[in-house]
Structures are given as structure tokens and as C-alpha cells.
Amino acid sequence: MPDPTRISSRAARTPDRDLFADYLRDVVRRLSTDPHVPLALFELRLEAARRPAVAKALGAWRQRAFEDDVVFNNESGLPGGRTEIALFHYAIDGLMLDNLTAPIDSGLSVDATIDELVDRILR
């Protein structure tokens, strides 16, 4: 969960691409703090491919989280909509999987990657 003080400190800022990128950086920072958490989620997703009961439970949880992100984005006045939020979910999942497993050496830092994603998805 995001730190409420970080969210409240951002609430006074203009809801633009820079703020959107800061929110993404916070997501990646939180996921990177304890790498066992995102790795466990990736393992659950693989298990969901094999076991319908896991797929059902995990899918419902992921869908709720996605819907919450869409609502937060809309209520905050941030750029982008449902499609862009989905694209960012796909991109951040890939970024995290890459960074936590066998990363490619793209020459881009995580911050530079996030900036590029925001620039290209939120055109």
C-alpha cells in the first residue's frame, strides 16, 4: 500500500505527467523494497495458469486492484484513462520481472525507463 503521507504530499501538485511518473516510481520503489513479494506474485500467476481455483482468486484480486488504480487516476485528475493504466500495469510487470530475474542491459535506469514509458504512453 502507498504511504498516506506520500499521497497527501502529492495531492497539492498539478496532476500532470510528472506527477504520474512519480506515482509509478513509488510503485516500483515499493515493489523493489522486498523483492520476495513481487516474485511471489509472479509465482502465483504461473500457478494460476495451472490451477483454475488459483486463477479465479488471483484474477479477482488483480481486477479489483486494477479498478482501484483506474478510480484513483480519474479522481486525482491524472492524465490517461483505463487503457493507459492497463498499459502501465503491463509495462511495470515486465520491468519488475526483468529487474528481479535476468535483466537485460538496456542502458536505461529504472527512472529513465519510467520517464520513457510515461512520455510514450501518455502522448
Contact map, one row per residue, 1 for C-alpha under 8 A:
111000000000000000000000000000000000000000000000000000000000000000000000000000000000000000000000000000000000000000000000000
111101100000000000000000011001000000000000000000000000000000000000000000000000000000000000000000000000000000000000000000000
111111100000000000000000000000000000000000000000000000000000000000000000000000000000000000000000000000000000000000000000000
011111110000000000000000000000000000000000000000000000000000000000000000000000000000000000000000000000000000000000000000000
001111111000000000000000000000000000000000000000000000000000000000000000000000000000000000000000000000000000000000000000000
011111111100000000000000000000000000000000000000000000000000000000000000000000000000000000000000000000000000000000000000000
011111111110000000000000000000000000000000000000000000000000000000000000000000000000000000000000000000000000000000000000000
000111111111000000000000000000000000000000000000000000000000000000000000000000000000000000000000000000000000000000000000000
000011111111100000000000000000000000000000000000000000000000000000000000000000000000000000000000000000000000000000000000000
000001111111100000100000000000000000000000000000000000000000000000000000000000000000000000000000000000000000000000000000000
000000111111110000000000000000000000000000000000000000000000000000000000000100000000000000000000000000000000000000000000000
000000011111110000000000000000000000000000000000000000000000000000000000000000000000000000000000000000000000000000000000000
000000001111111000100000000000000000000000000000000000000000000000000000000000000000000000000000000000000000000000000000000
000000000011111100100000000000000000000000000000000000000000000000000000000000000000000000000000000000000000000000000000000
000000000000111111110000000000000000000000000000000000000000000000000000000111100000000000000000000000000000000000000000000
000000000000011111110000000000000000000000000000000000000000000000000000000001100000000000000000000000000000000000000000000
000000000000001111111000000000000000000000000000000000000000000000000000000001100000000000000000000000000000000000000110010
000000000000001111111100000000000000000000000000000000000000000000000000000000000000000000000000000000000000000000000000000
000000000100111111111110000000000000000000000000000000000000000000000000000001000000000000000000000000000000000000000000000
000000000000001111111111000000000000000000000000000000000000000000000000000001100000000000000000000000000000000000000100000
000000000000000011111111100000000000000000000000000000000000000000000000000000000000000000000000000000000000000001100100000
000000000000000001111111110000000000000000000000000000000000000000000000000000000000000000000000000000000000000000000000000
000000000000000000111111111000000000000000000000000000000000000000000000000000000000000000000000000000000000000000000000000
000000000000000000011111111100000000000000000000000000000000000000000000000000000000000000000000000000000000000001000000000
000000000000000000001111111110000000000000000000000000000000000000000000000000000000000000000000000000000000001001000000000
010000000000000000000111111111000000000000000000000000000000000000000000000000000000000000000000000000000000000000000000000
010000000000000000000011111111100000000000000000000000000000000000000000000000000000000000000000000000000000000000000000000
000000000000000000000001111111110000000000000000000000000000000000000000000000000000000000010001000000000000000000000000000
000000000000000000000000111111111000000000000000000000000000000000000000000000000000000000000000000000000000000000000000000
010000000000000000000000011111111100000000000000000000000000000000000000000000000000000000000000000000000000000000000000000
000000000000000000000000001111111110110000000000000000000000000000000000000000000000000000000001000000000000000000000000000
000000000000000000000000000111111110010000000000000000000000000000000000000000000000000000000001000000000000000000000000000
000000000000000000000000000011111110000000000000000000000000000000000000000000000000000000000000000000000000000000000000000
000000000000000000000000000001111111110000000000000000000000000000000000000000000000000000000000000000000000000000000000000
000000000000000000000000000000111111111000000000000000000000000000000000000000000000000000000000000100000000000000000000000
000000000000000000000000000000000111111100000000000000000000000000000000000000000000000000000000000000000000000000000000000
000000000000000000000000000000100111111110000000000000000000000000000000000000000000000000000000000000000000000000000000000
000000000000000000000000000000110111111111000000000000000000000000000000000000000000000000000001000000000000000000000000000
000000000000000000000000000000000011111111100000000000000000000000000000000000000000000000000000100100000000000000000000000
000000000000000000000000000000000001111111110000000000000000000000000000000000000000000000000000000000000000000000000000000
000000000000000000000000000000000000111111111000000000000000000000000000000000000000000000000000000000000000000000000000000
000000000000000000000000000000000000011111111100000000000000000000000000000000000000000000000000100000000000000000000000000
000000000000000000000000000000000000001111111110000000000000000000000000000000000000000000000000000000000000000000000000000
000000000000000000000000000000000000000111111111000001000100000000000000000000000000000000000000000000000000000000000000000
000000000000000000000000000000000000000011111111100000100100000000000000000000000000000000000000000000000000000000000000000
000000000000000000000000000000000000000001111111110000000000000000000000000000000000000000000000000000000000000000000000000
000000000000000000000000000000000000000000111111111001100000000000000000000000000000000000000000000000000000000000000000000
000000000000000000000000000000000000000000011111111111110100000000000000000000000000000000000000000000000000000000000000000
000000000000000000000000000000000000000000001111111100100000000000000000000000000000000000000000000000000000000000000000000
000000000000000000000000000000000000000000000111111100000000000000000000000000000000000000000000000000000000000000000000000
000000000000000000000000000000000000000000000011111111100000000000000000000000000000000000000000000000000000000000000000000
000000000000000000000000000000000000000000000001111111110000000000000000000000000000000000000000000000000000000000000000000
000000000000000000000000000000000000000000000001001111111000000000000000000000000000000000000000000000000000000000000000000
000000000000000000000000000000000000000000010011001111111100000000000000000000000000000000000000000000000000000000000000000
000000000000000000000000000000000000000000001011101111111110000000000000000000000000000000000000000000000000000000000000000
000000000000000000000000000000000000000000000001000111111111000000000000000000000000000000000000000000000000000000000000000
000000000000000000000000000000000000000000000000000011111111100000000000000000000000000000000000000000000000000000000000000
000000000000000000000000000000000000000000011001000001111111110000000000000000000000000000000000000000000000000000000000000
000000000000000000000000000000000000000000000000000000111111111000000000000000000000000000000000000000000000000000000000000
000000000000000000000000000000000000000000000000000000011111111100000000000000000000000000000000000000000000000000000000000
000000000000000000000000000000000000000000000000000000001111111110000000000000000000000000000000000000000000000000000000000
000000000000000000000000000000000000000000000000000000000111111111000000000000000000000000000000000000000000000000000000000
000000000000000000000000000000000000000000000000000000000011111111100000000000000000000000000000000000000000000000000000000
000000000000000000000000000000000000000000000000000000000001111111110000000000000000000000000000000000000000000000000000000
000000000000000000000000000000000000000000000000000000000000111111111000000000000000000000000000000000000000000000000000000
000000000000000000000000000000000000000000000000000000000000011111111100000000000000110000000000000000000000000000000000000
000000000000000000000000000000000000000000000000000000000000001111111110000000000000000000000000000000000000000000000000000
000000000000000000000000000000000000000000000000000000000000000111111111000000000000000000000000000000000000000000000000000
000000000000000000000000000000000000000000000000000000000000000011111111100000000000100000000000000000000000000000000000000
000000000000000000000000000000000000000000000000000000000000000001111111110000001100100000000000000000000000000000000000000
000000000000000000000000000000000000000000000000000000000000000000111111111000000000000000000000000000000000000000000000000
000000000000000000000000000000000000000000000000000000000000000000011111111100000000000000000000000000000000000000000000000
000000000000000000000000000000000000000000000000000000000000000000001111111111111000000000000000000000000000000000000000000
000000000000000000000000000000000000000000000000000000000000000000000111111111001000000000000000000000000000000000000000000
000000000000000000000000000000000000000000000000000000000000000000000011111111000000000000000000000000000000000000000000000
000000000010001000000000000000000000000000000000000000000000000000000001111111000000000000000000000000000000000000000000000
000000000000001000000000000000000000000000000000000000000000000000000000111111100000000000000000000000000000000000000000000
000000000000001110110000000000000000000000000000000000000000000000000000111111110000000000000000000000000000000000000000000
000000000000001110010000000000000000000000000000000000000000000000000000100011111000000000000000000000000000000000000000010
000000000000000000000000000000000000000000000000000000000000000000000000100001111111100000000000000000000000000000000000010
000000000000000000000000000000000000000000000000000000000000000000000100110000111111100000000000000000000000000000000000000
000000000000000000000000000000000000000000000000000000000000000000000100000000011111110000000000000000000000000000000000000
000000000000000000000000000000000000000000000000000000000000000000000000000000011111111000000000000000000000000000000000000
000000000000000000000000000000000000000000000000000000000000000000000000000000011111111100000000000000000000000000000000110
000000000000000000000000000000000000000000000000000000000000000001001100000000011111111110000000000000000000000000000000000
000000000000000000000000000000000000000000000000000000000000000001000000000000000111111111000000000000000000000000000000000
000000000000000000000000000000000000000000000000000000000000000000000000000000000011111111100000000000000000000000000000100
000000000000000000000000000000000000000000000000000000000000000000000000000000000001111111110000000000000000000000001000000
000000000000000000000000000000000000000000000000000000000000000000000000000000000000111111111000000000000000000000000000000
000000000000000000000000000000000000000000000000000000000000000000000000000000000000011111111100000000000000000000000000000
000000000000000000000000000000000000000000000000000000000000000000000000000000000000001111111110000000000000000000001000000
000000000000000000000000000100000000000000000000000000000000000000000000000000000000000111111111000000000000000000000000000
000000000000000000000000000000000000000000000000000000000000000000000000000000000000000011111111100000000000000000000000000
000000000000000000000000000000000000000000000000000000000000000000000000000000000000000001111111110000000000000000000000000
000000000000000000000000000000000000000000000000000000000000000000000000000000000000000000111111111000000000000000000000000
000000000000000000000000000100110000010000000000000000000000000000000000000000000000000000011111111100000000000000000000000
000000000000000000000000000000000000001001000000000000000000000000000000000000000000000000001111111110000000000000000000000
000000000000000000000000000000000000000000000000000000000000000000000000000000000000000000000111111111110000000000000000000
000000000000000000000000000000000000000000000000000000000000000000000000000000000000000000000011111111100000000000000000000
000000000000000000000000000000000010001000000000000000000000000000000000000000000000000000000001111111100000000000000000000
000000000000000000000000000000000000000000000000000000000000000000000000000000000000000000000000111111100000000000000000000
000000000000000000000000000000000000000000000000000000000000000000000000000000000000000000000000011111110000000000000000000
000000000000000000000000000000000000000000000000000000000000000000000000000000000000000000000000011111111000000000000000000
000000000000000000000000000000000000000000000000000000000000000000000000000000000000000000000000010001111100000000000000000
000000000000000000000000000000000000000000000000000000000000000000000000000000000000000000000000000000111111000000000000000
000000000000000000000000000000000000000000000000000000000000000000000000000000000000000000000000000000011111000000000000000
000000000000000000000000000000000000000000000000000000000000000000000000000000000000000000000000000000001111100000000000000
000000000000000000000000000000000000000000000000000000000000000000000000000000000000000000000000000000001111111110000000000
000000000000000000000000000000000000000000000000000000000000000000000000000000000000000000000000000000000011111110000000000
000000000000000000000000000000000000000000000000000000000000000000000000000000000000000000000000000000000001111111000000000
000000000000000000000000100000000000000000000000000000000000000000000000000000000000000000000000000000000001111111100000000
000000000000000000000000000000000000000000000000000000000000000000000000000000000000000000000000000000000001111111110000000
000000000000000000000000000000000000000000000000000000000000000000000000000000000000000000000000000000000001111111111000000
000000000000000000001001100000000000000000000000000000000000000000000000000000000000000000000000000000000000011111111100000
000000000000000000001000000000000000000000000000000000000000000000000000000000000000000000000000000000000000001111111110000
000000000000000000000000000000000000000000000000000000000000000000000000000000000000000000000000000000000000000111111111000
000000000000000000000000000000000000000000000000000000000000000000000000000000000000000100100000000000000000000011111111100
000000000000000010011000000000000000000000000000000000000000000000000000000000000000000000000000000000000000000001111111110
000000000000000010000000000000000000000000000000000000000000000000000000000000000000000000000000000000000000000000111111111
000000000000000000000000000000000000000000000000000000000000000000000000000000000000000000000000000000000000000000011111111
000000000000000000000000000000000000000000000000000000000000000000000000000000000001001000000000000000000000000000001111111
000000000000000010000000000000000000000000000000000000000000000000000000000000110001000000000000000000000000000000000111111
000000000000000000000000000000000000000000000000000000000000000000000000000000000000000000000000000000000000000000000011111
